[in-house]
Amino acid sequence: VQLYVVTGMGRQLAEAPVFRAKDGGEVRSLFVPFTDQVPEVLSAADVVVGRAGAGSIAEIIRCRVPAALVPYPHAADNHQAANAAHFAARGGGFVVPQTRLDTLLAAVSSLLADPSRAAAHRERLAEMDRENRTEVIVDDLEALLAAQTASAPASATV
């Protein structure tokens, strides 16, 4: 196991903590405040632990890496919880609420110990990545326009 941790700007650590594997060996870890090489980092990962913003989820899907999503509980309209729930329901990974971080290590370890489960997540991510996103967006826009047109007064123009 190796860790690559993007801490966020202003959250740098003076010294990286030392983690030990079950056999007592040191777990290699790198803590960085920022990376502009997200696809490379994600593509090298066996599992990602991250927030559930739309951009993060899009990158995770594109790189096809199973994820443990921890939605930011103070996001506007709790949209990260909705994003994470949808992602998990589609089979891309699982959700760990911030209030249950005590379960995160066991959940990630369980995924790493089950290659067939990880492969199933990658397969679902590949399916999500292949979807015709343009068609979905057009369908959504047409449905919104139809709803707006149906509810508009007869004299209004749309």
N, C-alpha and C positions, 0 to 999 in steps of 0.2 A: 504494500500500500504506500502510495505517495500522495501528498496533499499539495494542491496549488490553490492558495487562498487569495482572493481579491478582496482586500479589506475596505476599500473605498478611500477616497482622498481625505486626508486629515485624520485617518484612523490607523496610521502606520504604527507598527509595534517597534519599540526600542530594540527588542531582542525577540526572535521567534521562539515560541515555546518548543520544548523537546517532547515528542510523543514516543511512547514505547509500544511495540507490538506485543502480542501475547507471549511470544518467545523471548521477550526482553530486548530484542533488537530495536535500534532507533528507526523511526518512521521518517523518511525524507520529507521535508516540508519547505515550501517557499511561500512567503507572505509578501504580497505586492500591493501598493495602494491603488494601482490602475493598470489595465492592459488594453492595448488597442489591437490585440491579436486574439480576440474572443473565439473566432472559428477554429483557430489552431489549438487553443487551450481546450475547448469543448471536444473537439475531434479526438484528442488524446485521452479523454476521460472515460472511465468505465461507468461512472455515475456523477451527476451534478447535484449539489445542494445549493439552492438559490431561491431568490424571491420569485414572485409570479407576475411580474410586469409583462405586458404584451411583447415588448422587444426581446426580453430574455426568453420567453416561451418560443417565439419565432426562431431564435438562434438555436435553442435546444432541439426543436423539431428539425430544422435544416441539418444540424450536425448528427441527429439521430442518436442522442445519448439519453438513456433513462435518467429521470430526475426525481429528487425529493424536493418538492416545492414547499417553502415556508412563506405563505402570504404575509405581506406587511400589513399588520392589523389596523394601521392608521391611514391607509390609502383612501383617497377620495371615494366615497360611496362603497367602500369595501370591495372595489373592483378586483383586487388581487385574489381575494377569496373565490370570487366567481370564476376568474381565469383559471385558477388552480383546480377548482372542482371540475370544470369542463375538460381540462387537460387530463386529469386523472380518470374521468369517466371514459375518455377516448382511449385510455390504455397507455399513455406516454410515461406514466410514473405514478407517484403517490404524493399525498399531501400530509404534512406534519404541521399542525397549528403551532404558532409561536408559544402558546401556553403549554405545549406538550414536547418541548425540546428534549426532555428527559428520555423520550422514546426514539429520538433521531438516530443515535448510534446503532441501536439494535435493528432498526428498520433498514438502514443503509447496509449494515453487515449482512443482514438476511438476503438482501438483493445481490450483494457481491458473492455470496455463497451459493447462489442458485443461477447458474448460467442459462438454463432454459427459460427462467422467468425474465432475465435481462434480455434475452434474445426475443422473447414475445413483446416486450416493451419496444425494442428497436424496430420490430416488424410493424407495430402500430404507428410508430413515429414515421416510418417510411411511407405508410399509407397516408398519413396526414400531410406529409410533404408533397405527395403526388397529386393531391386533390386539386381540382381546377379552381383556384382561389378567385380568379377573375369572374368565372361563372357564378360563384357563390355571392360575390359582391354585387354583381349586376342583378341577380335574383332578389337580394335584400333591398337594393335601391328601388327596383320595380315594385316590390311589395309596399315599401314606404310611400312611394308616389301614389300607388293605388289607394292606400288608406287615406292619404291626405286629400286626394281628389274626391273620394267618397264622402269625406266629412266636411268638405268645403261648401259654403253657401252657393246656391245656383248662380249668383251674380259675380262670384269671385273668379278670378283667373289664376291659374296655376302655371 
